[in-house]
Amino acid sequence: MIRLHLNENPFVSSEYNRYPDDSYLIVRRRLKEFYNIKNSEVLVGNGSTELISAIFLWAKLQGKEIVFPWPSYILYQELDCIYNIKAKKINVCLRAWDLEQIAIEVPENALLVLCNPNNPTGTFIPKHKLKELFANIPSSTTILLDEAYIEFIKDELKGGFAREVDAYRNLIVVRTFSKYFGLAGLRIGYAILSGDYYKQLRPFLQLWNVNSLAEKEAIMCLRDVTKYEEKKQESINLRDQYQQIFHENGFSILPSETNFLCITHPCIETITERWMENGFLVNRLASYKHKDLAGYIRISIEREKEMNKLLKLLS
Ligand SMILES: Cc1ncc(COP(=O)(O)O)c(C=O)c1O
């Protein structure tokens, strides 16, 4: 094919002098093969942030009430403000969600947003419990399941819903290349969803919303996940090791199935100040305005050298 149709500039020789394929066929096909998806579609986004934002806006325009357990991913609250949604937040305990209560509070024709494992707590709801919940959600209600951290759980195959979308027509699973695959700077995420949702949501995204480098790297990631499994194991081992050390140092820690820890301590303010004075950025969770979360902070698992420095500052 001789490309005379897009005003590209072939005089500058670069691998990136052409626009990407705006249907992202190759990466979408690779994702379908990877998850053995037969009847559903894959929509790629400029990070899963773009997809989640698009789904919120779509839901608002559809007149759907947006509902999510709280505390959960801060982006949901931000979108609530940006789009003036007035979402319904269901207050949940930090360690375990009452799924029966959630089922009762979700109306017909809504958008239920669930983050599993949950950010910022790190806690995880097993698949069989989520299946029970889904069975009690009206089929007119769309379920947005944000699985940004799913690869960090013990057995992703048994825990995640990427391979289940064919069986749930009202389910949209959103995942990202930013966490497990470590491509946060490239901005690529994806949603697995029915063909009908695909058609409705694609117009909410820009034409070339994912750049060619991101697409190429994502395809490379899927080629062989052995390396990523090893890296994940490294991060999980460190997480468990530091969890134990924090525990021995008087911290209270929420059980995490992610690459971060949600922790508190009777002297959390002093400790946080000390860490921050020494160049560590941590996420103070008071901004969530959830009474149980006020004294907690969230820290991600960095490499051993940085984690050891962090611990040294405790003494
Ligand atoms: C739960 C959750 N979902 C989605 C995202 C967004 O990820 P990205 O836009 O990098 O794909 C994050 C980022 O921290 C997250 O924690």
The ligand as a MOL file (V3000), in Angstrom:
LIG
                    3D

  0  0  0     0  0            999 V3000
M  V30 BEGIN CTAB
M  V30 COUNTS 16 16 0 0 0
M  V30 BEGIN ATOM
M  V30 1 C -7.2180 0.4800 40.4320 0
M  V30 2 C -6.5900 1.2420 39.3380 0
M  V30 3 N -7.1850 1.2760 38.1560 0
M  V30 4 C -6.6630 1.9420 37.1190 0
M  V30 5 C -5.4840 2.6290 37.2610 0
M  V30 6 C -4.9840 3.4320 36.0880 0
M  V30 7 O -3.9650 2.7740 35.4360 0
M  V30 8 P -3.4590 3.2060 33.9920 0
M  V30 9 O -4.2010 4.4140 33.5570 0
M  V30 10 O -2.0130 3.4600 34.1500 0
M  V30 11 O -3.7500 2.0260 33.1170 0
M  V30 12 C -4.8090 2.6200 38.4820 0
M  V30 13 C -3.5480 3.3630 38.6360 0
M  V30 14 O -2.9530 3.4710 39.6820 0
M  V30 15 C -5.3740 1.9110 39.5440 0
M  V30 16 O -4.8000 1.8630 40.7460 0
M  V30 END ATOM
M  V30 BEGIN BOND
M  V30 1 1 1 2
M  V30 2 1 2 3
M  V30 3 2 2 15
M  V30 4 2 3 4
M  V30 5 1 4 5
M  V30 6 1 5 6
M  V30 7 2 5 12
M  V30 8 1 6 7
M  V30 9 1 7 8
M  V30 10 2 8 9
M  V30 11 1 8 10
M  V30 12 1 8 11
M  V30 13 1 12 13
M  V30 14 1 12 15
M  V30 15 2 13 14
M  V30 16 1 15 16
M  V30 END BOND
M  V30 END CTAB
M  END
